[in-house]
């Protein structure tokens, strides 16, 4: 099992590039990655940008919020409202979909995504 220190951290954007309580899309290698600045929670998240439901590059434009008793952070696809956990990538809409999530760290106004 890798730890956060075992990851290769790539700077992908500046904090000012991502709107408060919203998302932005960045390119990481050949992948589009959605970065979320969840200001209300004081947390940052990253997932694949591709919504697996209709294969649209749209998750960075989705609405973020929380769900359930544990207040799990989630993103909703802006087109068909499928919701995904920002922690695990699990589909919270009861469908058999999953999205990839990435560790994020922020330092000195820069946003980094960790990769193995």
Buried (B, 14 or more C-beta within 10 A) or exposed (E): EEEEEEBEBBEBBEBEBBEEBBBBBBEBEEBBBBBBBBBEBEBBBBBBBBBBBEEBEBBBBBBBBEEEEEEBBBBBBBBEEBBBBBEEBBBBBEEEBBBEBBBBEBEEEBBBBBEE
